[in-house]
Amino acid sequence: MTLAALATALGCHLEGDGAVSIRGVATLDQAGPGDLTFVTNPRYAHLLAATRASAAIVGTDGTEAPCALLRCDEPYVALARALTLLMPPDRPAAGVHPTAIVAADAEVNATASIGPYAVVDARARIGARVVLGPHVVIGAGTTVGEDSWLHAHVSVREGCRLGARCVVQNGAVIGSDGFGFATSRDGVHVKIPQRGPVVIEDDVEIGANTTIDRPAVGETRICAGTKIDNLVQIAHGVVVGRGSLLAAQVGIAGSTRLGAYVTLGGQVGVSGHLTLGDRVKASAKTGITNSLDPEAFVSGYPSLGNMEWRKTSVLVRRLPELRDRVRQLERRLDALAPPDSSDPQQ
């Protein structure tokens, strides 16, 4: 692709020779002729002067370089789009692999790719240009929307629905039974049948070995544009609002509702039956036990406002020092105390 064509596709302002051919993307120190490089973090800007790349994506701050420049307001977003254009994934050919099993009444679009040992159960519908990797299992009555890509060993249970352009990484399970039991007086845990679907809206990405549970009634829903990392557990009846970001090992208990554009750092735990407002943020390892208003930024366990938690953390680190100071003050007070007049020995 020529640099001029790439600049047009990315919406960047080109400074330099637009006829240069760009073949790939590389880091500042590893790029060579024909490569596009990038500066998305100011701490690496000093490396740009020595790069051998043919072009670089930079911001609009006046950065100079010995190569052509693609200037834009959002260099990181431009980089993501450039990678998509210049380094697309190897897409398997359309068709059903001879070892795959497809039910007679399943609907599989002719442009879809069904990989080795994949299973598509009764009444399932597979949309245009869908890719099902090796050993993917699609349950009865499940729908997978157009241009979605399910990687190896993904399991989507019966009656669930995936929208268009979803990506599900290896080993994820969508629609497993929610953890629902009624405990009788004699201590027996009676299973509550889990029959509701999981609904995944358009443009959602789900990380490897993530699990999203189905509810007894109603639905579990992941709204459009949400991105979920690896090893995340989303319980039955949860709603995750559009555009949310859930980092690795997040756990969300049943019937909790997240608003739009919520961001949860790694290993955040959220109790059940809560509501988190739009654009709530929680730093890594936060334990959320109460509902939160929109725009809240919390940390710690139990969660506090981020600034309050940071001040508290400083005080916790000073506790040994404060303890010693209190002891010193107690000894000084004891030394200043008058003798007890009720003591017969005085």
Secondary structure, DSSP 8 states (H G I E B T S, - for coil): -BHHHHHHHHT-EEES-TT-B--EE--TTT--TTEEEE--SGGGGGGGGG---SEEEE-SS----SSEEEE-S-HHHHHHHHHHHHS------SEE-TT-EE-TT-EE-TT-EE-TT-EE-TT-EE-TT-EE-TT-EE-TT-EE-TT-EE-TT-EE-TT-EE-TT-EE-TT-EEEEE---EEE-TTS-EEE------EEE-TT-EE-TT-EEEE-SSS-EEE-TT-EE-TT-EE-TT-EE-TT-EE-TT-EE-TT-EE-TT-EE-TT-EE-TT-EE-TT-EE-TT-EE-S-B-TT-EEETTTTEEHHHHHHHHHHHHTHHHHHHHHHHHHHHHHHHS---TT-TT-
